[in-house]
């Protein structure tokens, strides 16, 4: 039976479609909840900076470790918005809007904190020491998700003066082996903050899959979370019932992928004792329905795929530019409240069009990693073939 939504409901959603500049969705899956025992760190980035690219940062110049990270295209150094380093230490964040008690002179330093952590930390304990040593106020109000190569997996709820560790390995906290964060903190002011509908959406999707025995992988996360058009409050799923979108259009409100989404990343870590070189940072640049995932490795050094890096004549990269061109057809309306609507039919078309490309990338990467796991190190000689599009 078709579900019919009143015009008044759609108008209410459209008029309320405002969100903070940074409003991300994330999750950590420990090895307990993955098919091969390796952890997953998911960051779905929402921001006002839609031009994103990948950057390799070699050790030196104050950096103890080399690392790769997602950066705003116009920023050359000093900030990273998700990344992993040569030791297998990986970090991301979501903004929190219920941790800070009062404003500070310095703020929005989350990217700086992650840059410093990637350059200096090997373990969760190192990150904790770094937080303790930081000058106060820190200029942050965020949830930092961290995994390391020793089995550590935790969120850190951090404000200007304090921090709290939420250990995803603790069965009392995460009995199934995973934890979800959006834009509020568990230890923050109750019922304050943002992202509650998105949290419920991700929580329902993940728990339903867990009950059904689904295996959590980077590919599953991208297809079922990063590109999900399920809305937990309305109880609809456009991917399953596209006819719900009148004339192909719907309101862009509280879906996981939104107008503000600039990238989605899943870092697949290693088991304790494995070579950290085997850590993979699967990355979709741009609005996920309009992009394809690419696996990246710190061990490749500066030889990251060209289409993910800064162009000679532009700060941006090819993959992001292509995704932005497609995105313009999903969000073509500019006048009045037009920005509150999106063309779901266009988004669906691009998801179907790009699916074979991404599937091919996963098949090749799975073979590469199977060989690399057996060898105990990344088969770097095979990377050029992996990156052919």
Secondary structure, 3 states (H helix, E strand, C coil): CCCCCCHHHHHHHHHCCCCCCCCCEEEEECHHHECCCCCEEEEEEECCCCCEEEEEECCECCECCCEEEEEECCCCCCCCCEEEECCCCEEEEEECCCCCCCCCCCCCCHHHHHHHHHHHCCCHHHHHHHHHHCCCCCCCCEEEEEECCCCCEEEEEECCCCEEEEECCCCCCCCCCEEEECECCCCCCCCCCECHHHHHHHHHHHHHHHHCCCCECHHHHHHHHHCCCEECCCCEECCCCHHHCHHHEEECCCCCCCCCEEEEEEEECCCCCCCHHHCEEEEEECCHHHCCCEEECHHHCCCCCHHHCCECCECCCHHHHHHHHHHHHHCCCCCHHHHHEEEHHHHHHHHHHHHHHHHHHHHHHHHHHHHHHHHCCCCHHHHHHHCCC
